Amino acid sequence: MSTTLIQELATLLGAENVLTDPTERRFYAQDVYREGALPLAVIRPGSAGELAEALRAIAREGLAVVPRGGGMSYTDGYLPRHERTITVDLLRMNRVVEINVEDAYVTVECGATWQALSEALAPHGVRTPYWGPLSGQRATVGGALSQGSMFLGSGRFGPAADSVIGLDVLLVDGTLLKLGSHANARGAPFFRQYGPDTMGMFLSDTGALGIKTRATFRLVHPLPVARHLSFQFATAEALFAAMGAVARADVVAECFAFDPGLQGVRMKRARLTDDVKTLGKVMKAAGGGVAGLREGAKLVLAGRGFLEENEYSLHLSLDGRDDADADARAAIVRAAVGAAAREVGNSVPKVMRANPFADVTSMLGPGGERWVPVHGIATFSGAAALHGSCEAVFARHADEMRRLDIDHGYLIATVGSAGILLEPVLYWPEARMLFHERVLPADYLAKLPTFPPNAEATAAVARIREALAENFTAQGAVSFQLGKFYPYQSGLEPGAARLLREIKALVDPGNRMNPGSLGLGI
């Protein structure tokens, strides 16, 4: 890369926003799980105009471009494939452009975090239908729309892509596309369907087709009264049947579950009642006063001993227009869950809802272990079989996992009325990365033990994880966060795969936009 390009980028963006220090480049070459090639430089544009000018300058050098949001990927989504790469950190492009309560939409720059967007909307009494992942303290709007994302609000409203109605996208040569509701040259960005849905192909593209700079979302008024329910099940089959029934009832905002393995990990973390700030948020969410004190007392009394270690636990949050409506919806849930379940203390969903954007400490285990997930989404009727096929993968690797102290568990969640997400999570002893040291709170890291480098266990985890991803594809499951990890191309119908390659060639003929993402350009 010529010194001239660095100087040009520094002139465009400010020298402080063009990073060439080796340690900085190494940080940007890492995600939650592993490290890619070091980029030649990292740029931090402050506006779409600045970014467009930078992309035009980079194009003259023929360098690859990789967009990065909050950095919460674990599928090589923003890891460079080779060193002739410029990484684009979008975090400075974080303004909330317009909040239009009357017409029920919000426009926001894609470097904004979900927490920042939620906080900007709260004084207006509105929020987006899907309102963020649990990592929303760091995860960005653009990252979720690029990678695919679900959690808060997903029980009713599905994933992030189902709530967005307009996009601005910059192509690798600096060309600006206005898509969805943004395509209306003379009207407000209030309605997505304006002719062919060209916006859809840029959703969940993992940055392979362009860089998202602005997005418009629908707005809803959140219902004011919440109810939280938790249940336990003796078998996975009973759990999956109940989750399908609840999803079809269409009354819950969040519906998630832990298997005994992940439940044990979650309960090993600091006691739910130890964090005074968390306790205060639960009390505030209950309305303060006597009601808040009552909820706080329940949480303290519950501690963490309310979940049986060898059972599956299901946790749900739902909202109603008033107490009677919320209670009626809770009754629908209890009827859908049925007699196979035992209702238990509701501390887990209550704490999660009161503190939705907590520190992203789960990327290390409670004993300092490294952590990485893999996931697939199945039909309601196929979830139990998918779980069984994953268990078969773990059984094939059981001896190796015992020898190398590799543990696993499952996070399970419903995605609207479409299906059930099954997310096996692997834990193993391994040294931390620079990414963990920078992203996680210093006081949290200080409490955890550390491990020496453990290449053998890490290689085994990679093999198991790849086997799980191949199993998901073979079973017809679908996934978010495709990045450069999942065998996406082999899971596509040939015509769909060919169309995607043709679109890639049209918008990125030199294969410079995030090479290797979605299996393109390999």
C-alpha positions in Angstrom: 0.0 0.0 0.0 1.4 3.4 -1.0 2.2 6.1 1.6 0.2 8.3 -0.7 -3.1 6.4 0.0 -2.5 6.6 3.8 -1.9 10.4 3.5 -5.0 10.8 1.3 -7.1 8.8 3.8 -5.7 10.9 6.7 -6.6 14.1 4.9 -10.2 12.8 4.3 -10.8 11.4 7.7 -8.3 13.0 10.0 -5.0 11.3 11.0 -6.5 10.0 14.2 -9.0 8.0 12.2 -6.5 6.1 10.1 -4.9 3.4 12.3 -1.7 1.7 11.1 -0.2 0.7 14.5 0.5 -3.1 14.5 -1.3 -3.6 17.9 -4.4 -1.7 16.6 -4.4 -3.7 13.4 -4.1 -7.0 15.4 -7.1 -6.1 17.5 -9.2 -5.4 14.4 -8.0 -8.7 13.0 -9.7 -10.6 15.8 -13.3 -11.5 16.6 -14.8 -13.3 19.7 -13.3 -16.6 18.5 -10.1 -16.3 16.4 -7.8 -14.1 14.3 -7.5 -13.4 10.6 -4.9 -11.6 8.5 -3.7 -8.2 9.7 -5.3 -5.4 7.6 -3.0 -2.9 6.1 -4.9 -0.1 7.9 -8.2 0.6 9.8 -10.3 3.6 8.9 -13.0 5.2 11.0 -15.2 7.4 8.9 -17.6 9.9 10.5 -20.2 10.1 7.8 -21.4 8.3 4.6 -19.8 11.1 2.6 -16.4 10.5 4.2 -16.7 6.8 3.7 -17.7 7.2 0.0 -14.6 9.3 -0.7 -12.4 6.8 1.2 -13.8 3.9 -0.8 -13.1 5.7 -4.1 -9.5 6.3 -2.9 -9.1 2.6 -1.9 -10.5 1.4 -5.2 -7.6 3.1 -7.0 -5.3 0.8 -5.1 -7.4 -2.3 -5.7 -7.5 -3.2 -2.0 -10.1 -5.3 -0.3 -12.5 -3.6 2.1 -14.1 -5.2 5.2 -16.8 -3.5 7.2 -16.9 -3.9 11.0 -19.5 -2.9 13.5 -19.3 -3.7 17.2 -17.1 -6.7 16.8 -19.5 -9.4 18.3 -19.0 -11.8 15.4 -17.6 -15.4 15.9 -17.9 -16.6 12.3 -15.0 -14.7 10.7 -17.6 -12.1 9.5 -15.1 -9.2 9.5 -11.8 -11.0 9.7 -9.6 -10.2 6.6 -8.7 -13.1 4.3 -5.4 -11.4 3.2 -3.3 -8.4 4.2 -4.2 -6.2 1.2 -7.3 -5.2 3.1 -8.6 -2.0 4.7 -10.9 -2.5 7.6 -13.8 0.0 8.0 -14.8 0.7 11.7 -18.3 2.2 11.5 -18.7 3.1 15.2 -18.4 6.9 14.5 -21.4 6.8 12.2 -23.8 6.5 15.1 -26.4 9.3 14.9 -30.1 8.8 15.3 -31.2 10.8 12.2 -35.0 11.0 12.7 -37.6 9.8 15.2 -41.0 10.1 13.7 -43.6 8.9 16.2 -46.6 10.0 14.2 -45.6 8.0 11.1 -44.0 5.2 13.2 -40.5 5.0 11.9 -36.9 5.8 13.0 -33.9 6.4 10.8 -30.5 5.7 12.3 -26.9 5.4 11.2 -25.7 1.8 11.1 -22.8 2.3 13.5 -25.2 3.1 16.4 -25.5 0.4 19.0 -28.8 -1.2 19.8 -28.6 0.1 23.4 -28.0 3.7 22.1 -31.0 3.4 19.7 -33.2 2.0 22.5 -32.2 4.8 24.9 -32.9 7.5 22.2 -36.4 6.0 21.6 -37.4 5.5 25.2 -38.4 9.1 26.0 -40.8 9.0 23.1 -42.5 5.8 24.4 -41.6 3.7 21.3 -39.1 1.1 20.2 -38.4 -1.0 17.2 -40.3 -4.3 17.1 -37.0 -6.3 17.3 -35.0 -4.2 19.7 -31.6 -5.8 19.9 -29.4 -8.8 20.9 -28.2 -9.3 24.4 -24.9 -7.9 23.2 -26.6 -4.7 22.3 -24.3 -2.6 24.5 -21.7 -3.2 21.8 -23.5 -4.8 18.8 -24.5 -2.3 16.1 -27.6 -1.8 13.9 -25.5 -2.5 10.8 -23.9 -5.6 12.3 -27.3 -7.1 13.1 -28.7 -6.4 9.7 -25.5 -7.8 8.0 -25.1 -10.8 10.1 -28.7 -11.6 11.0 -29.7 -11.3 14.7 -32.5 -12.2 17.1 -33.4 -12.0 20.7 -35.2 -9.0 22.3 -38.7 -9.0 20.8 -38.0 -11.9 18.6 -40.6 -14.2 20.2 -43.3 -12.1 18.5 -41.5 -10.0 15.8 -38.8 -12.3 14.5 -35.2 -11.4 13.6 -33.8 -7.9 13.0 -34.4 -8.1 9.2 -38.1 -8.3 9.7 -38.2 -4.9 11.4 -36.2 -2.8 8.9 -37.9 -1.0 6.1 -35.2 1.1 4.4 -31.4 1.1 3.8 -28.6 3.2 2.5 -25.8 1.0 1.2 -22.4 2.0 -0.2 -20.9 -0.3 -2.8 -17.2 -1.0 -2.8 -16.5 1.7 -5.4 -18.3 4.4 -3.4 -21.6 4.2 -5.2 -24.6 4.9 -2.9 -27.7 2.8 -3.2 -31.0 3.8 -1.5 -33.1 0.8 -1.0 -36.5 -0.2 0.4 -38.4 2.8 1.7 -35.3 5.0 1.0 -35.9 4.4 -2.7 -38.9 6.7 -2.7 -37.3 9.9 -4.1 -40.0 12.2 -3.0 -41.7 10.6 0.0 -41.0 9.8 3.6 -39.3 6.4 4.3 -42.4 4.8 5.8 -43.1 1.9 3.5 -40.7 -0.9 2.4 -42.6 -2.4 -0.5 -42.0 0.1 -3.4 -41.6 -2.2 -6.4 -39.1 -5.1 -6.3 -37.6 -5.7 -2.9 -34.0 -4.9 -3.9 -33.2 -4.2 -0.2 -33.7 -7.8 0.8 -30.6 -9.0 -1.0 -28.4 -6.7 1.2 -29.9 -8.1 4.5 -27.9 -10.9 6.1 -25.2 -10.5 3.4 -22.5 -10.5 6.1 -20.9 -7.5 4.4 -20.3 -9.4 1.1 -22.3 -7.0 -1.1 -21.9 -3.5 0.4 -21.6 -1.4 3.6 -24.8 -0.3 5.3 -24.7 3.3 6.4 -28.3 4.2 7.4 -31.4 2.2 8.2 -35.0 2.9 8.8 -37.1 0.7 11.2 -40.8 0.5 12.0 -41.8 1.7 15.5 -44.2 0.2 17.9 -45.5 1.3 21.3 -44.4 -1.3 23.8 -47.2 -2.7 26.0 -46.9 -1.3 29.6 -47.4 -4.4 31.7 -44.9 -7.3 31.8 -45.2 -10.8 33.0 -42.3 -13.3 33.3 -42.6 -17.1 33.5 -40.2 -19.9 33.9 -40.7 -23.7 33.6 -38.7 -26.9 33.9 -38.9 -30.0 31.7 -37.4 -33.5 32.2 -36.8 -34.1 28.5 -35.7 -32.1 25.4 -38.7 -33.4 23.5 -41.2 -32.0 26.0 -39.3 -28.7 25.9 -39.4 -28.4 22.1 -43.1 -29.3 22.0 -43.9 -26.6 24.6 -41.8 -24.0 22.8 -43.6 -24.7 19.5 -47.0 -24.4 21.2 -46.0 -21.1 22.8 -44.7 -19.7 19.6 -47.9 -20.6 17.7 -49.9 -18.9 20.4 -48.2 -15.6 19.4 -48.3 -13.9 22.9 -44.7 -13.8 24.1 -42.0 -11.3 23.4 -39.0 -13.5 24.3 -38.9 -17.3 24.7 -35.6 -19.0 25.4 -34.3 -22.1 27.1 -31.2 -23.7 28.5 -30.3 -27.4 28.5 -28.8 -28.7 31.8 -25.2 -28.1 30.5 -25.6 -24.4 29.7 -27.9 -23.9 32.7 -25.1 -25.1 34.9 -22.7 -22.6 33.3 -25.2 -19.7 33.7 -25.9 -20.5 37.3 -22.1 -20.7 38.1 -21.9 -17.0 37.3 -22.2 -14.4 40.0 -25.5 -14.9 41.9 -28.4 -13.1 40.3 -28.9 -11.1 43.5 -25.2 -10.2 44.1 -25.2 -7.2 41.7 -26.8 -4.3 43.4 -27.3 -2.5 40.1 -29.2 -5.4 38.6 -31.4 -5.7 41.7 -32.1 -2.0 41.4 -33.1 -2.3 37.7 -35.5 -5.2 38.6 -37.1 -3.1 41.2 -37.4 -0.1 38.9 -38.9 -2.2 36.1 -41.6 -3.3 38.6 -42.5 0.4 39.0 -40.6 1.2 42.2 -42.3 1.7 45.5 -44.0 -1.2 47.2 -44.2 -3.2 44.0 -40.5 -2.7 43.4 -39.6 -3.8 46.9 -41.8 -6.9 46.5 -40.1 -7.9 43.3 -36.6 -7.2 44.8 -37.5 -9.4 47.8 -38.6 -12.2 45.6 -35.3 -12.1 43.7 -33.3 -12.1 46.8 -35.2 -15.1 48.3 -35.0 -17.0 45.0 -31.2 -16.8 44.8 -30.1 -19.3 42.3 -31.3 -22.5 43.8 -34.7 -22.7 42.0 -33.5 -24.6 38.9 -33.0 -28.3 39.0 -29.5 -29.2 37.6 -30.6 -32.1 35.4 -33.6 -30.5 33.8 -34.3 -28.1 30.9 -35.5 -24.6 31.8 -37.7 -22.4 29.7 -38.0 -18.6 30.3 -40.5 -16.3 28.8 -41.4 -12.6 28.9 -44.7 -11.2 27.7 -46.4 -7.9 27.7 -50.0 -6.7 28.0 -52.1 -3.6 27.8 -53.1 -3.8 31.4 -52.9 -6.3 34.3 -55.9 -8.2 33.0 -54.5 -8.5 29.5 -51.1 -9.6 30.7 -52.6 -12.2 33.0 -54.8 -13.5 30.2 -51.7 -13.9 28.0 -49.8 -15.6 30.8 -52.7 -18.0 31.1 -52.5 -18.8 27.4 -48.7 -19.6 27.9 -49.4 -21.9 30.8 -52.0 -23.7 28.8 -49.7 -24.0 25.8 -46.8 -25.3 28.0 -49.1 -28.0 29.4 -48.8 -30.6 32.1 -45.3 -31.8 31.0 -43.7 -28.7 32.7 -43.2 -27.6 36.3 -43.5 -23.8 36.9 -40.5 -22.4 38.8 -39.2 -19.0 40.0 -39.0 -16.4 37.2 -35.7 -14.7 38.2 -33.9 -15.4 34.9 -36.4 -13.7 32.5 -37.0 -10.9 35.0 -33.3 -10.0 35.3 -32.8 -10.3 31.6 -35.7 -7.9 30.8 -34.6 -5.4 33.5 -31.0 -5.5 32.3 -31.3 -6.3 28.6 -28.0 -4.9 27.4 -25.6 -6.3 30.0 -21.8 -6.5 29.7 -20.8 -9.1 27.1 -19.1 -11.3 29.7 -20.5 -14.6 28.4 -17.7 -14.7 25.7 -15.6 -16.2 28.5 -16.9 -19.0 30.8 -17.3 -18.5 34.5 -14.0 -20.3 35.0 -12.2 -18.1 32.4 -12.7 -20.7 29.7 -13.0 -19.6 26.1 -16.4 -19.8 24.5 -17.8 -20.2 21.0 -21.3 -21.1 19.7 -22.7 -22.5 16.5 -26.4 -22.6 15.6 -29.2 -23.7 13.3 -32.9 -22.9 13.1 -35.3 -25.7 12.6 -39.1 -26.1 12.2 -41.1 -26.7 15.3 -41.6 -30.3 14.3 -38.0 -30.8 13.4 -36.3 -29.3 16.5 -36.1 -32.5 18.5 -34.6 -34.4 15.6 -32.0 -31.6 15.0 -31.1 -31.7 18.7 -30.6 -35.5 18.5 -28.3 -35.1 15.5 -26.2 -32.6 17.4 -26.0 -35.0 20.3 -24.8 -37.6 17.9 -21.9 -35.3 16.9 -21.0 -34.7 20.5 -21.1 -38.5 21.1 -18.6 -39.1 18.3 -16.2 -36.7 19.9 -16.9 -37.6 23.6 -13.6 -39.2 24.4 -11.6 -36.3 22.9 -13.8 -33.8 24.7 -13.3 -35.5 28.1 -9.5 -35.7 27.6 -9.2 -32.1 26.6 -11.8 -30.7 29.1 -14.1 -29.4 26.4 -17.6 -28.8 27.7 -20.8 -27.9 25.9 -24.4 -26.8 26.4 -27.3 -25.4 24.4 -29.2 -22.1 24.2 -32.6 -22.6 22.6 -35.0 -19.9 21.5 -38.1 -19.3 19.3 -37.8 -17.0 16.3 -41.3 -15.5 15.8 -43.8 -18.0 14.6 -41.2 -19.5 12.2 -39.1 -22.0 14.2 -36.7 -22.8 17.0 -33.1 -21.8 17.2 -30.7 -24.4 18.6 -27.3 -23.0 19.6 -24.7 -25.5 20.9 -22.0 -23.6 22.9 -18.5 -25.0 23.4 -16.3 -24.1 26.4 -12.6 -25.1 26.7 -9.4 -24.0 28.5 -7.4 -21.6 26.3 -5.5 -18.4 26.6 -7.4 -15.1 26.2 -7.0 -13.1 23.0 -6.3 -9.3 22.7 -10.0 -9.0 21.8 -11.1 -10.3 25.2 -8.6 -8.1 27.1 -9.9 -5.0 25.4 -13.6 -5.7 25.2 -14.4 -7.3 28.6 -14.5 -5.1 31.8 -11.2 -5.1 33.6 -12.8 -5.9 37.0 -14.5 -8.9 35.5 -11.3 -10.2 33.9 -9.5 -9.8 37.2 -11.8 -12.3 38.9 -11.1 -15.0 36.3 -8.3 -17.5 36.2 -6.2 -17.6 33.0 -4.9 -20.5 30.9 -1.8 -21.1 28.9 -2.1 -21.6 25.1 -3.8 -24.8 24.3 -3.5 -25.5 20.6 -4.7 -29.1 20.8 -8.0 -28.3 22.5 -8.6 -25.3 20.2 -8.0 -27.5 17.2 -10.5 -30.0 18.5 -13.1 -27.3 19.2 -12.7 -26.2 15.6 -13.3 -29.7 14.3 -16.4 -30.2 16.5 -17.8 -26.9 15.6 -17.3 -27.5 11.8 -19.0 -30.9 12.2 -22.0 -29.2 13.9 -22.2 -26.6 11.1 -22.1 -29.4 8.5 -24.8 -31.3 10.4 -27.1 -28.2 10.5 -26.7 -27.8 6.7 -27.3 -31.6 6.1 -30.5 -31.4 8.2 -31.8 -28.4 6.3 -31.5 -26.0 9.2 -30.8 -22.3 8.4 -28.5 -19.9 10.3 -27.7 -16.3 11.0 -24.1 -15.0 11.2 -23.0 -16.9 8.1 -19.8 -15.0 7.8 -17.0 -17.1 6.3 -17.7 -20.1 8.5 -20.9 -21.9 7.6 -20.9 -24.1 4.4 -23.5 -21.7 3.0 -23.1 -22.4 -0.7 -23.6 -26.2 -0.3 -26.9 -25.5 1.5 -28.4 -23.5 -1.4 -30.5 -24.7 -4.3 -28.3 -24.4 -7.4 -30.4 -21.6 -9.0 -30.3 -19.5 -5.9 -26.5 -20.0 -5.6 -26.0 -18.9 -9.2 -28.1 -15.8 -8.8 -26.1 -14.8 -5.7 -22.9 -15.2 -7.5 -24.2 -13.1 -10.4 -25.3 -10.3 -8.0 -21.9 -10.4 -6.4 -20.2 -10.0 -9.8 -22.5 -7.1 -10.6 -22.0 -5.0 -7.4 -18.4 -6.1 -6.7 -16.8 -7.3 -9.9 -13.3 -7.3 -8.4 -14.3 -9.3 -5.3 -12.9 -6.6 -3.1 -15.9 -6.3 -0.6 -15.2 -8.7 2.3 -13.7 -11.5 0.2 -14.8 -15.0 1.2 -17.9 -14.0 3.0 -20.9 -16.2 2.1 -18.4 -18.5 0.4 -18.1 -16.0 -2.5 -14.9 -15.4 -4.4 -13.1 -18.4 -2.9 
